[in-house]
Amino acid sequence: MQSSFIMFAMIMAFAFLMLIVIVSGPLSTLFKFLLRSIAGAAILYALNFAFAPLGIYIGINILTSCFVGFLGLPGIGSLIIISHILSV
């Protein structure tokens, strides 16, 4: 093998590892947000089941799931308040 090929391979391996290190931070944040959004959809489903006798229903879609995934319990509370205000 030529020394220029070995140097090129080492530089490319280093660049690839640096790219993985740089991108791993935002990817882990995105992964956490996606997991929280899925958990938010599950919580909304359970709340719809529990609050059905009271007439409170929150539509489960990507926007509401992401809203609950981003805000957590305050997001659930605000969605309940918004659904109550809009249903009146």
Helices and strands as residue ranges (DSSP letters): H 3-51, G 52-54, H 62-71, H 73-87
